[in-house]
Amino acid sequence: MKTLIKNATVVNEFKKFETDILIENEIIKKIDNDISATDCTVIEAGGKHLLPGAIDDQVHFREPGLTHKATIATESKAAIAGGITSFIEMPNTNPQTTTIDNLEAKFAIAARTSSANYSFMFGGTNDNLEEILRVDPKSCAGLKLFLGSSTGNMLVDNEKVLENIFSKTNLLISAHCEDETTIKNNLGKYKATYGDDIPVKYHPLIRSEEACYLSSSRAVALAEKTGARLHVFHLSTARETALFRNDIPLRDKKITAEVCIHHLWFCDDDYESKGTFIKWNPAVKTPTDRKGLWQALLDDRIDVIATDHAPHTLQEKQNNYTNAPSGGPLVQHAMVAMLEAYHQGKISLEKMVEKMSHNPAILFDIKGRGFIREGYFADLVLADLNRPQTVERNHLLYQCGWSPFEGTTFQSAITHTFVNGNLAYNNGEFSSYRNVKRLEFDR
């Protein structure tokens, strides 16, 4: 495969400039003005922006065991249509990814069916430390710990076990931080008044700021005590952002943080119109929290933007409060949502690319991805910043068939997505050829 992209406006490494890009097979061969080449496909990209493919460090693609909600095949296809070329998937599937055998089984599924590059988190429990210590950090994205509610026995709530894990593993630890006791007490109060039909507007009071801060502050303190490498997923409160540093380069940080699209986009005012379709854990909270998350993202206390893509069926989400599961699908519109924030003056293109592409690659030590550089894998995205689109259900690629963004008009569209040099997505059409890879880690 040889492709020449002409006259693109490249956004990469804090610069924006017009250039040509030559792709040979899987690799970016040359970046220069006025490149000429023979025997290649030429894509005229004048007026479009060329970005490094996004790396989503937190998705739930539901396979194996929960495939009535989604599969790796369906959700990775939606991801590349949205400009996400690599993903890291979570361990709370069925069976859970808490043994080496189950981890490798998921890698095998992705090798057969994924449209994007892939890796997986290994799951920690109260009783699988020996298995955790067998995981090869060069071939696995890291360790996921649920410090708040999760499925089965994946809630790690034994303090001695937690300290052992933090002290002994050399894996990057990613954590879901919500204090379980606080949540249970809050839920009990609202159930006493409303039963199972609690108004969803109370979700951020049940899964409260206090619950988030208690758990994340304990995790940060434990990482500081043990020297563990900690990455805190999906911050949802302004208060939590004070736990993280912005006075040292990302490569030198041992404690990092992520924010998700929905916590940057929605607030508790939206529960009235969106209901359980914006029920996430941690909860979408106040406009003040949203403002604080944006501030921390822009001043580099928050390092990464991700999706926490977590689809459930329409029927499941339409249940009453206590029976409606938390989570929603986001990968297809994550990048255009952030481009909309650019149009609104909230973030620069350079900063968006840093948080969605560069920083995940640095933070997870991913080899050869996340940047537009000669010799790197050609994971590239062309975006038209002047092609409005309204999110409609009949255009969704998610198996669950719905989106919290339905009815939203975005000013931008993803037109082309390259995965390892293969034009995998082109203006609504998908290539029948897949060229995807298991992510490798330079650790």
C-alpha positions as CSV (number, residue, x, y, z in Angstrom):
1,M,0.0,0.0,0.0
2,K,1.2,3.5,-0.9
3,T,-0.8,6.6,-0.3
4,L,0.0,10.3,-0.8
5,I,-2.0,12.8,1.2
6,K,-1.6,16.2,-0.4
7,N,-2.0,19.7,1.0
8,A,-3.3,18.7,4.4
9,T,-3.3,21.1,7.4
10,V,-1.4,18.9,9.9
11,V,-2.0,19.4,13.6
12,N,0.8,17.7,15.5
13,E,3.2,18.4,18.4
14,F,1.8,21.9,19.2
15,K,2.1,23.0,15.6
16,K,-0.3,23.5,12.7
17,F,1.1,23.6,9.2
18,E,0.3,22.6,5.6
19,T,2.2,19.7,4.1
20,D,2.1,16.4,2.2
21,I,2.3,12.9,3.8
22,L,3.6,9.8,2.1
23,I,2.5,6.5,3.5
24,E,4.2,3.3,2.5
25,N,2.6,0.1,3.7
26,E,2.0,0.7,7.4
27,I,4.4,3.5,8.0
28,I,4.6,7.3,7.6
29,K,7.5,7.4,5.1
30,K,7.9,11.1,4.4
31,I,6.5,14.4,5.6
32,D,7.4,17.3,3.3
33,N,6.0,19.9,0.9
34,D,5.4,19.0,-2.7
35,I,6.0,15.3,-2.4
36,S,5.7,13.4,-5.7
37,A,5.4,9.7,-5.9
38,T,4.5,7.0,-8.5
39,D,2.2,4.0,-8.1
40,C,0.3,5.4,-5.2
41,T,-3.2,6.5,-4.3
42,V,-3.5,10.3,-4.0
43,I,-5.9,12.0,-1.6
44,E,-6.4,15.7,-2.0
45,A,-6.8,17.0,1.5
46,G,-6.8,20.8,0.9
47,G,-9.1,22.5,3.4
48,K,-9.0,19.5,5.7
49,H,-7.1,18.9,9.0
50,L,-4.9,15.8,9.4
51,L,-4.6,14.6,13.0
52,P,-2.9,11.6,14.6
53,G,-5.5,9.0,15.3
54,A,-7.0,9.2,18.8
55,I,-6.0,6.6,21.4
56,D,-9.0,5.9,23.7
57,D,-7.6,4.6,27.0
58,Q,-10.9,3.5,28.4
59,V,-13.7,1.6,26.6
60,H,-16.1,-1.2,27.4
61,F,-16.8,-3.2,24.2
62,R,-18.7,-6.0,26.2
63,E,-17.1,-9.0,24.6
64,P,-17.0,-11.8,25.7
65,G,-20.3,-12.6,27.5
66,L,-22.2,-9.3,27.1
67,T,-22.6,-9.3,23.3
68,H,-26.3,-8.4,23.4
69,K,-25.0,-4.9,24.2
70,A,-22.0,-4.7,21.9
71,T,-19.0,-6.6,20.4
72,I,-15.4,-5.7,19.6
73,A,-16.3,-5.8,15.9
74,T,-19.3,-3.4,16.1
75,E,-17.8,-0.9,18.5
76,S,-14.3,-0.7,17.0
77,K,-16.0,0.0,13.6
78,A,-17.8,2.9,15.3
79,A,-14.5,4.0,16.8
80,I,-12.7,4.3,13.5
81,A,-15.6,6.2,12.0
82,G,-15.1,8.6,14.9
83,G,-11.3,9.0,14.4
84,I,-10.2,6.6,17.2
85,T,-7.6,4.3,15.8
86,S,-6.5,2.5,19.0
87,F,-8.4,1.5,22.1
88,I,-7.7,0.0,25.5
89,E,-10.7,-2.1,26.7
90,M,-11.7,-2.8,30.3
91,P,-11.8,-6.2,32.2
92,N,-15.5,-6.3,33.5
93,T,-16.7,-8.7,30.8
94,N,-18.0,-12.2,31.3
95,P,-15.8,-14.0,32.1
96,Q,-13.9,-11.2,33.7
97,T,-10.4,-10.5,32.5
98,T,-8.8,-11.6,35.8
99,T,-6.7,-14.5,34.6
100,I,-4.0,-14.7,31.9
101,D,-6.1,-17.2,29.9
102,N,-9.1,-14.8,29.8
103,L,-6.8,-11.9,28.8
104,E,-5.3,-13.8,25.9
105,A,-8.8,-15.0,24.8
106,K,-9.8,-11.4,24.4
107,F,-6.7,-10.6,22.4
108,A,-7.6,-13.5,20.1
109,I,-11.1,-12.1,19.5
110,A,-9.7,-8.7,18.7
111,A,-7.2,-10.1,16.3
112,R,-10.0,-11.7,14.4
113,T,-12.6,-9.0,14.5
114,S,-11.3,-5.5,15.5
115,S,-11.2,-2.6,13.0
116,A,-8.8,-0.6,15.3
117,N,-5.6,-1.3,17.1
118,Y,-6.2,-2.8,20.5
119,S,-5.1,-3.7,24.0
120,F,-6.8,-4.7,27.2
121,M,-6.6,-4.0,30.9
122,F,-6.1,-6.8,33.3
123,G,-8.6,-6.8,36.2
124,G,-7.6,-6.8,39.9
125,T,-9.7,-8.4,42.6
126,N,-9.3,-9.0,46.3
127,D,-7.8,-12.4,45.6
128,N,-5.8,-12.5,42.3
129,L,-2.5,-10.9,43.3
130,E,-0.5,-13.9,42.1
131,E,-2.1,-13.7,38.7
132,I,-1.5,-9.9,38.5
133,L,2.2,-10.5,39.1
134,R,2.3,-12.9,36.1
135,V,1.2,-10.2,33.6
136,D,3.8,-8.9,31.2
137,P,3.8,-5.1,31.2
138,K,5.2,-5.0,27.7
139,S,2.2,-6.8,26.2
140,C,-0.7,-5.5,28.3
141,A,-1.9,-2.0,28.8
142,G,-2.1,-2.2,32.5
143,L,-4.1,-3.1,35.6
144,K,-7.6,-1.9,36.2
145,L,-8.9,-1.6,39.8
146,F,-12.5,-0.8,40.6
147,L,-12.6,1.1,43.9
148,G,-16.3,1.7,43.4
149,S,-19.2,-0.6,42.4
150,S,-18.6,-3.1,39.7
151,T,-19.7,-6.5,38.6
152,G,-19.0,-9.7,40.4
153,N,-16.0,-9.6,42.8
154,M,-14.2,-6.8,40.9
155,L,-14.7,-4.3,43.7
156,V,-11.3,-4.2,45.5
157,D,-12.2,-3.0,48.9
158,N,-9.7,-4.8,51.1
159,E,-7.2,-2.2,52.3
160,K,-4.4,-4.7,52.9
161,V,-4.9,-6.2,49.4
162,L,-4.8,-2.8,47.8
163,E,-1.6,-1.9,49.5
164,N,-0.1,-5.2,48.4
165,I,-1.1,-4.6,44.8
166,F,0.2,-1.1,44.8
167,S,3.5,-2.2,46.4
168,K,4.2,-5.3,44.3
169,T,3.0,-4.7,40.8
170,N,5.1,-2.9,38.2
171,L,2.0,-2.5,35.9
172,L,0.5,0.9,35.4
173,I,-2.6,0.9,37.7
174,S,-5.7,2.6,36.4
175,A,-8.5,3.1,39.0
176,H,-12.2,3.8,39.1
177,C,-12.5,5.9,42.3
178,E,-15.8,6.1,44.2
179,D,-16.2,5.3,47.8
180,E,-18.7,2.4,48.1
181,T,-19.8,3.1,51.7
182,T,-20.7,6.7,50.9
183,I,-22.7,5.6,47.9
184,K,-24.6,2.9,49.7
185,N,-25.5,5.3,52.5
186,N,-26.7,7.9,50.0
187,L,-28.7,5.4,48.0
188,G,-30.4,4.1,51.1
189,K,-31.7,7.5,52.0
190,Y,-33.2,8.1,48.5
191,K,-34.6,4.6,48.3
192,A,-36.4,5.2,51.7
193,T,-38.2,8.1,50.0
194,Y,-38.7,7.0,46.4
195,G,-38.2,3.2,46.3
196,D,-36.7,2.1,43.0
197,D,-38.1,5.0,41.1
198,I,-35.6,7.6,42.3
199,P,-35.6,10.7,40.1
200,V,-32.4,10.5,38.0
201,K,-31.5,14.1,38.9
202,Y,-30.4,12.7,42.3
203,H,-27.8,10.5,40.7
204,P,-25.0,13.0,41.3
205,L,-26.1,13.3,44.9
206,I,-26.0,9.6,45.4
207,R,-22.7,9.1,43.6
208,S,-21.6,12.3,45.2
209,E,-18.6,14.6,45.1
210,E,-17.7,13.3,48.5
211,A,-17.7,9.7,47.3
212,C,-15.4,10.6,44.4
213,Y,-13.0,12.7,46.4
214,L,-12.7,10.2,49.3
215,S,-11.7,7.4,47.0
216,S,-9.5,9.3,44.6
217,S,-7.6,11.0,47.4
218,R,-7.0,7.6,49.1
219,A,-5.7,6.1,45.9
220,V,-3.4,9.1,45.3
221,A,-2.1,8.8,48.9
222,L,-1.5,5.1,48.5
223,A,0.4,5.7,45.3
224,E,2.6,8.3,46.9
225,K,3.2,6.0,49.8
226,T,4.1,2.9,47.7
227,G,5.6,4.6,44.6
228,A,3.1,2.9,42.4
229,R,2.3,4.3,38.9
230,L,-1.3,5.4,39.2
231,H,-3.7,6.7,36.5
232,V,-7.1,7.9,37.8
233,F,-9.9,7.4,35.3
234,H,-12.9,9.7,34.6
235,L,-12.6,12.6,37.0
236,S,-16.0,14.1,37.5
237,T,-15.5,16.8,40.2
238,A,-13.6,20.1,40.3
239,R,-12.5,19.2,43.8
240,E,-10.5,16.1,42.7
241,T,-8.5,18.1,40.2
242,A,-6.5,19.6,43.1
243,L,-4.9,16.1,43.7
244,F,-2.9,16.3,40.5
245,R,0.2,18.1,39.4
246,N,1.0,20.3,36.4
247,D,4.4,21.5,37.4
248,I,6.3,18.6,35.8
249,P,6.3,17.0,32.3
250,L,4.0,14.1,31.7
251,R,6.8,11.7,31.2
252,D,8.0,12.5,34.8
253,K,4.5,12.1,36.4
254,K,3.8,9.0,38.5
255,I,0.2,10.0,39.2
256,T,-1.9,11.1,36.3
257,A,-5.6,11.7,35.5
258,E,-8.2,11.4,32.7
259,V,-11.4,13.1,31.9
260,C,-14.2,11.8,29.7
261,I,-16.2,13.5,27.0
262,H,-19.5,13.3,28.9
263,H,-18.2,15.0,32.0
264,L,-16.9,17.9,29.7
265,W,-20.1,18.1,27.7
266,F,-23.1,17.4,30.0
267,C,-24.0,18.7,33.5
268,D,-26.8,18.0,36.0
269,D,-29.1,20.4,34.2
270,D,-29.3,17.8,31.4
271,Y,-30.9,15.1,33.5
272,E,-34.3,16.6,32.9
273,S,-34.1,16.1,29.1
274,K,-31.8,13.1,28.9
275,G,-32.8,11.1,31.9
276,T,-31.0,7.8,32.4
277,F,-29.3,8.1,29.0
278,I,-26.7,10.3,30.7
279,K,-26.5,8.1,33.8
280,W,-22.8,7.3,34.2
281,N,-20.6,6.2,37.0
282,P,-19.1,8.5,38.2
283,A,-22.1,10.8,37.7
284,V,-22.3,13.9,35.5
285,K,-22.3,16.7,38.1
286,T,-22.7,20.4,38.3
287,P,-21.8,23.2,35.9
288,T,-19.2,24.3,38.4
289,D,-17.6,20.8,38.3
290,R,-17.7,20.8,34.5
291,K,-15.9,24.2,34.5
292,G,-13.3,22.9,36.9
293,L,-12.6,19.9,34.8
294,W,-12.1,22.1,31.7
295,Q,-9.7,24.3,33.7
296,A,-7.7,21.3,34.9
297,L,-7.6,19.9,31.4
298,L,-6.3,23.1,29.9
299,D,-3.7,23.7,32.6
300,D,-2.4,20.1,32.5
301,R,-3.5,18.7,35.8
302,I,-5.7,16.4,33.7
303,D,-3.6,14.6,31.1
304,V,-6.0,12.6,28.8
305,I,-9.4,12.8,27.2
306,A,-11.2,9.5,26.8
307,T,-14.7,8.2,26.4
308,D,-15.5,5.4,28.9
309,H,-17.6,4.1,26.0
310,A,-20.0,1.7,27.8
311,P,-23.1,0.7,25.7
312,H,-26.3,-0.9,27.1
313,T,-29.5,-1.7,25.2
314,L,-32.3,0.8,24.8
315,Q,-34.5,-1.5,26.9
316,E,-32.0,-1.6,29.7
317,K,-31.5,2.2,29.7
318,Q,-35.2,2.8,29.8
319,N,-35.7,1.1,33.1
320,N,-36.3,3.1,36.3
321,Y,-33.4,4.6,38.2
322,T,-32.2,1.7,40.2
323,N,-32.6,-0.8,37.4
324,A,-31.1,1.3,34.6
325,P,-27.4,0.5,34.2
326,S,-24.8,3.2,34.1
327,G,-22.9,4.0,30.9
328,G,-23.4,5.0,27.3
329,P,-21.9,4.8,23.8
330,L,-19.5,7.7,22.8
331,V,-16.7,6.6,20.4
332,Q,-18.4,7.5,17.2
333,H,-18.7,11.2,18.2
334,A,-15.9,11.8,20.7
335,M,-13.6,13.6,18.3
336,V,-16.3,15.7,16.7
337,A,-17.5,16.6,20.1
338,M,-14.1,17.9,21.0
339,L,-13.9,19.7,17.6
340,E,-17.2,21.3,18.5
341,A,-15.5,22.5,21.7
342,Y,-12.8,24.0,19.5
343,H,-15.4,25.8,17.5
344,Q,-16.8,27.2,20.7
345,G,-13.4,28.5,21.7
346,K,-13.0,26.1,24.7
347,I,-9.8,24.3,23.5
348,S,-7.2,24.7,20.7
349,L,-6.8,22.0,18.1
350,E,-3.2,21.5,19.3
351,K,-4.3,20.9,22.9
352,M,-7.1,18.5,21.8
353,V,-4.6,16.4,19.8
354,E,-2.2,16.5,22.8
355,K,-4.9,15.1,25.1
356,M,-6.5,12.5,22.7
357,S,-3.4,11.3,20.9
358,H,0.0,12.4,22.2
359,N,-0.6,12.0,25.9
360,P,-2.2,8.5,25.8
361,A,0.8,7.3,23.8
362,I,3.3,8.8,26.3
363,L,1.3,7.8,29.4
364,F,1.0,4.2,28.4
365,D,4.4,4.0,26.7
366,I,2.8,2.9,23.4
367,K,5.3,2.2,20.6
368,G,5.2,4.1,17.4
369,R,1.8,5.7,17.7
370,G,0.1,8.9,18.8
371,F,2.2,11.3,16.7
372,I,2.6,12.2,13.0
373,R,6.2,11.4,12.6
374,E,8.3,9.7,9.9
375,G,8.8,6.1,10.9
376,Y,5.6,5.9,13.0
377,F,2.6,3.8,12.2
378,A,0.2,5.7,9.8
379,D,-2.7,6.0,12.2
380,L,-4.2,9.2,10.7
381,V,-7.5,11.0,10.6
382,L,-8.7,13.6,8.1
383,A,-11.3,16.0,9.6
384,D,-13.5,18.5,7.7
385,L,-14.1,21.3,10.2
386,N,-16.9,22.8,8.0
387,R,-19.2,19.8,7.3
388,P,-22.1,20.0,9.7
389,Q,-23.8,16.8,10.7
390,T,-26.8,16.1,13.0
391,V,-26.6,12.9,15.1
392,E,-29.5,10.7,14.0
393,R,-30.3,7.2,15.2
394,N,-30.3,5.6,11.7
395,H,-26.7,6.7,11.2
396,L,-25.3,5.2,14.4
397,L,-22.9,2.3,14.2
398,Y,-23.2,1.1,17.8
399,Q,-24.9,-2.3,18.2
400,C,-27.1,-0.7,21.0
401,G,-28.5,1.7,18.4
402,W,-28.7,4.9,20.5
403,S,-26.5,7.8,21.5
404,P,-26.7,10.5,24.2
405,F,-25.8,13.0,21.4
406,E,-28.9,12.3,19.3
407,G,-30.3,15.5,17.9
408,T,-27.0,17.4,18.4
409,T,-25.5,19.2,15.4
410,F,-21.7,19.1,15.2
411,Q,-19.9,21.5,12.8
412,S,-17.2,19.0,11.9
413,A,-17.0,15.5,10.4
414,I,-14.4,12.7,10.2
415,T,-13.9,11.9,6.5
416,H,-11.0,9.5,6.4
417,T,-9.3,7.2,8.9
418,F,-6.1,5.3,8.3
419,V,-5.2,2.4,10.6
420,N,-1.6,1.2,10.0
421,G,-1.6,2.8,6.6
422,N,-4.8,1.2,5.5
423,L,-7.7,3.6,4.5
424,A,-10.1,1.8,6.8
425,Y,-12.9,4.5,6.7
426,N,-13.6,6.8,3.8
427,N,-16.7,9.1,3.9
428,G,-19.0,6.6,5.4
429,E,-17.6,3.5,3.7
430,F,-15.4,0.9,5.4
431,S,-12.6,-1.0,3.8
432,S,-13.1,-4.8,3.5
433,Y,-9.4,-5.1,4.3
434,R,-8.3,-5.0,8.0
435,N,-4.8,-4.2,9.0
436,V,-4.8,-3.9,12.8
437,K,-2.3,-4.6,15.5
438,R,-2.0,-5.5,19.1
439,L,-0.5,-2.4,20.8
440,E,3.0,-2.8,22.0
441,F,4.5,-1.0,25.0
442,D,8.0,0.4,25.4
443,R,8.5,-0.4,29.1
